[in-house]
Amino acid sequence: MYHQPPFDYIEPVFRPPSEADSLILQVTNGCSWNRCTFCDMYTDEHKRFRPKAEADVIAEIQRCGASMPWVRRVFLADGDAMALSVRRLSTILQAIKTYLPNVRRVSAYCLPSNLKNKTVAELAQLRELGLSLMYMGAESGCNRVLEAFDKGETFDSTAEALLKAKEAGMKRSVMLINGAGGRMHSESHARESARLVNLVQPEYLATLVLFFRRDAEQRVQDGYGGQFQPLDAQGLFQEMRTLIAATELSQTIFRSDHVSNRLVLKGVLGKDKARMLTEIDQAIEYAQSRDIPLYQGRF
């Protein structure tokens, strides 16, 4: 007898590294913004943004409940499930509670702009239904970098969204991009990014290094008026040192372990801040002694 598979994915599907063991539930296709110059995750023709039919999502949840009732974590894909209305998100979360009763955490990517019209009370309602963690690609706290990236956000709009999620009782995982400002804006990128995370005090903070696929490099160059110069290894390490040194965090779990990172850093800011600064200094010294060549940022 033919059994319908529990998922009906529109490929490719992306998730945060920490959701490797989670059930990936695709509730939207693509990204609701999809204009960031550095990103080509959703540029394929068949990845144009649209919500997945609610009935199809509920049916998938029911099938997952029947075939894998042990699931404890669910990640709502694709690029920004929070573009959905509170009503639709509530329906999905309630279905997860009904058909996957062992789930203890639901998470999603989130653009700051998609929290703008959601109240703290509405977010708290979603939190009570299980949506407890938001992954937000802030990329930078520097408005010049955000403008060049065509991010559609500012320091203030990103901070407002992160603080709203905190007030609603949600945990926040913030992503920054090492090297996003190139040589010209490295200092301001690091310091403004530190100012952003100091203000919002995220539960999780991670960095990856700016890298390019397909025509993303040209789009970034266009955003910087052709003046973008990528950082070499020493520049990337020094920018990371500036960022970490300027942080004033108390209990933020920090990870710099994406495949793009040349230097892996792990710890809690701030109790591990001094150790991480020492590790960065050692990396800078090593890069200087070996004359490590320019990091071209291409995969």
ABEGO torsion letter per residue (X at the ends): XBBBBABBBBOBBBBBAAAAABBBBBABBEBAAGABAABAAAABAAABBBBBBAAAAAAAAAAAAAABAABABBBBOBABAAABBAAAAAAAAAAAAAABAABABBBBBBBAAAAAABBAAAAAAAAAAGBABBBBBAGBABAAAAAAAGAGBBAAAAAAAAAAAAAAGBBBBBBBBBGAAEAAAAAAAAAAAAAAAAAAGBABBBBBBBBBBEAAAAAAAAAAGGABBBBBAAAAAAAAAAAAAABBBAABBBBBABAABABBBBEBOAAAAAAAAAAAAAAAAAAAAAGBBBBAGBX
